[in-house]
């Protein structure tokens, strides 16, 4: 039953985490590159290295934020119910 109750919260937190990760990525990219926007994969002005570095950084940030949110949500469910959501 905990899985059923946990799922809507998990989805909502994941969406919020995606927004937060996007904000974090923009700030990190701005500090690293001095530019407001990361290069798009199809931008003619950037080379392969810049485009792939931006994509790798963005992916890493999103993965860390997602893992933190998923783990925090599961720990919160355990604190409230005494059971881990996947059990």
Backbone bond lengths (Angstrom), bond angles and torsions (degrees), N, CA, C in turn:
res aa  C-N    CA-C-N  psi(-1)  N-CA   C-N-CA  omega(-1)  CA-C   N-CA-C  phi
1 X - - - 1.454 - - 1.518 111.67 -
2 X 1.334 117.50 -33.59 1.454 120.39 179.92 1.522 112.16 -60.40
3 X 1.342 117.10 -35.12 1.463 120.58 178.96 1.524 110.63 -61.24
4 X 1.329 116.36 -42.09 1.465 121.19 -178.77 1.528 110.43 -65.16
5 X 1.311 117.15 -41.98 1.458 120.96 179.12 1.527 111.70 -72.73
6 X 1.311 116.77 -32.18 1.461 121.99 -176.91 1.525 112.16 -73.70
7 X 1.315 118.30 -33.91 1.468 122.65 -171.82 1.536 113.70 -57.25
8 X 1.331 121.39 -49.37 1.475 119.59 -179.91 1.529 112.57 -61.33
9 X 1.323 116.44 -38.10 1.466 119.23 177.97 1.520 110.68 -67.60
10 X 1.314 116.14 -39.32 1.455 121.55 179.03 1.528 111.03 -60.32
11 X 1.311 116.28 -43.66 1.467 120.99 179.76 1.525 110.49 -65.01
12 X 1.316 117.18 -45.49 1.463 120.94 -179.85 1.524 111.07 -62.70
13 X 1.322 117.10 -43.14 1.464 120.10 179.16 1.522 111.30 -67.81
14 X 1.312 117.89 -33.62 1.458 120.70 177.67 1.524 111.46 -64.85
15 X 1.324 116.42 -41.30 1.468 120.30 177.53 1.528 109.80 -63.42
16 X 1.321 116.22 -46.79 1.467 120.09 178.50 1.529 110.55 -61.82
17 X 1.326 116.58 -38.34 1.456 120.79 177.85 1.512 112.63 -64.65
18 X 1.329 116.68 -37.43 1.460 120.13 176.57 1.513 111.83 -62.75
19 X 1.313 116.06 -40.92 1.466 120.55 177.22 1.527 109.82 -65.21
20 X 1.323 116.66 -45.71 1.467 120.76 179.61 1.527 111.03 -62.27
21 X 1.329 117.20 -42.13 1.461 121.00 179.58 1.525 111.00 -63.43
22 X 1.318 116.94 -37.79 1.464 120.46 177.04 1.523 111.92 -62.90
23 X 1.316 116.02 -40.47 1.462 120.58 178.81 1.526 110.12 -67.32
24 X 1.325 116.59 -44.08 1.467 120.47 178.80 1.520 110.44 -61.79
25 X 1.332 117.14 -44.72 1.461 120.17 179.86 1.519 111.20 -60.28
26 X 1.325 117.77 -44.64 1.469 120.10 179.79 1.527 111.14 -59.18
27 X 1.339 116.78 -42.38 1.464 120.64 179.73 1.530 111.18 -65.59
28 X 1.329 116.78 -45.24 1.466 120.61 179.90 1.522 109.98 -63.68
29 X 1.320 116.98 -45.34 1.462 120.13 -179.19 1.524 110.67 -62.58
30 X 1.313 117.01 -41.57 1.463 121.16 179.85 1.534 110.29 -61.01
31 X 1.324 117.01 -42.14 1.471 120.52 -179.79 1.527 112.13 -70.51
32 X 1.319 116.75 -37.96 1.464 119.85 -178.54 1.521 113.24 -74.95
33 X 1.322 115.89 -40.74 1.464 119.50 -172.03 1.526 114.17 -104.70
34 X 1.320 117.12 -20.84 1.456 120.07 -175.33 1.522 112.96 79.23
35 X 1.320 116.87 4.42 1.464 121.71 179.62 1.518 109.73 -109.14
36 X 1.335 115.78 150.32 1.467 120.38 -178.43 1.523 113.10 -74.46
37 X 1.307 117.09 -32.72 1.469 120.90 -176.50 1.521 110.87 -121.89
38 X 1.314 115.73 142.40 1.469 120.78 173.95 1.524 108.49 -74.95
39 X 1.316 116.85 152.64 1.468 118.54 -179.93 1.527 111.75 -69.39
40 X 1.306 114.86 138.59 1.463 120.27 172.90 1.529 108.07 -77.42
41 X 1.298 116.14 154.14 1.466 120.71 -178.73 1.530 112.00 -59.10
42 X 1.314 116.73 -26.91 1.472 120.43 -177.43 1.520 113.21 -99.42
43 X 1.338 117.77 6.80 1.467 120.09 179.97 1.522 110.47 -68.90
44 X 1.297 115.98 124.99 1.457 121.89 -178.86 1.527 111.62 -71.56
45 X 1.326 117.10 -26.06 1.463 122.10 -173.61 1.535 113.37 -74.67
46 X 1.305 118.34 -14.04 1.465 122.35 -175.14 1.517 110.77 -113.82
47 X 1.321 114.82 149.52 1.461 120.49 176.48 1.518 111.20 -86.83
48 X 1.337 114.10 175.31 1.461 120.82 179.87 1.521 111.12 -57.48
49 X 1.316 116.98 -44.46 1.461 120.86 -176.38 1.514 112.53 -59.26
50 X 1.323 116.46 -45.62 1.470 120.21 -179.63 1.523 111.97 -65.76
51 X 1.314 115.90 -42.86 1.472 120.04 -178.95 1.528 110.64 -66.00
52 X 1.325 116.41 -44.85 1.464 119.21 -178.49 1.528 111.85 -71.10
53 X 1.318 117.95 -34.46 1.468 120.44 176.64 1.524 110.30 -64.88
54 X 1.323 117.18 -42.63 1.470 120.68 178.20 1.525 110.50 -62.90
55 X 1.328 116.90 -42.85 1.467 120.60 -179.83 1.532 111.28 -65.81
56 X 1.332 116.93 -40.59 1.469 120.18 179.28 1.523 110.72 -65.38
57 X 1.316 116.93 -42.97 1.462 120.51 178.97 1.522 110.79 -63.52
58 X 1.323 116.17 -44.35 1.462 120.34 179.12 1.523 110.77 -61.99
59 X 1.317 117.93 -44.38 1.461 121.78 178.93 1.518 112.43 -62.41
60 X 1.328 116.20 -41.50 1.467 119.92 179.28 1.522 110.96 -64.22
61 X 1.323 117.07 -44.15 1.464 120.52 -179.93 1.524 110.36 -63.32
62 X 1.322 117.36 -45.59 1.463 120.26 179.72 1.528 111.33 -62.62
63 X 1.330 117.53 -40.34 1.462 120.52 -179.69 1.527 111.74 -65.10
64 X 1.323 116.79 -42.19 1.464 120.39 179.94 1.525 110.48 -66.33
65 X 1.315 117.39 -44.11 1.468 120.53 179.60 1.521 109.97 -63.67
66 X 1.337 117.99 -43.81 1.468 120.96 179.50 1.524 111.30 -61.90
67 X 1.334 116.92 -44.82 1.466 120.13 179.52 1.526 110.87 -63.06
68 X 1.320 116.95 -41.53 1.469 120.46 -179.85 1.523 110.80 -64.17
69 X 1.321 117.17 -42.04 1.463 120.71 -179.61 1.530 110.76 -69.01
70 X 1.321 117.45 -44.52 1.470 120.28 178.67 1.529 111.28 -61.92
71 X 1.318 115.98 -44.32 1.457 119.96 -179.05 1.529 110.96 -66.83
72 X 1.326 116.40 -43.66 1.462 120.36 178.46 1.517 112.32 -62.71
73 X 1.322 116.59 -40.18 1.464 120.30 177.74 1.517 112.27 -64.18
74 X 1.327 116.19 -42.98 1.461 119.92 179.17 1.533 110.47 -65.17
75 X 1.324 116.30 -41.16 1.469 119.66 178.67 1.529 110.74 -65.21
76 X 1.327 116.37 -37.31 1.464 119.94 177.09 1.517 112.21 -64.32
77 X 1.328 116.80 -41.11 1.465 120.83 177.07 1.520 110.02 -63.11
78 X 1.326 116.29 -41.44 1.469 119.00 179.12 1.530 111.10 -63.10
79 X 1.330 116.80 -39.90 1.464 119.52 178.40 1.517 111.70 -64.51
80 X 1.329 116.71 -38.35 1.459 120.48 -178.30 1.521 113.97 -77.09
81 X 1.340 116.20 -38.44 1.451 119.54 -172.53 1.524 113.85 -110.63
82 X 1.318 116.89 -16.82 1.468 120.48 -175.85 1.495 113.53 84.04
83 X 1.334 118.27 0.54 1.459 122.33 -179.32 1.515 110.29 -126.86
84 X 1.334 115.44 144.19 1.466 121.76 175.00 1.524 107.40 -75.72
85 X 1.346 119.46 138.26 1.471 120.66 -174.52 1.522 115.55 -59.97
86 X 1.310 119.09 -29.42 1.480 121.16 -178.48 1.518 113.32 -87.51
87 X 1.319 118.66 -3.89 1.468 120.66 -178.91 1.508 112.01 -76.13
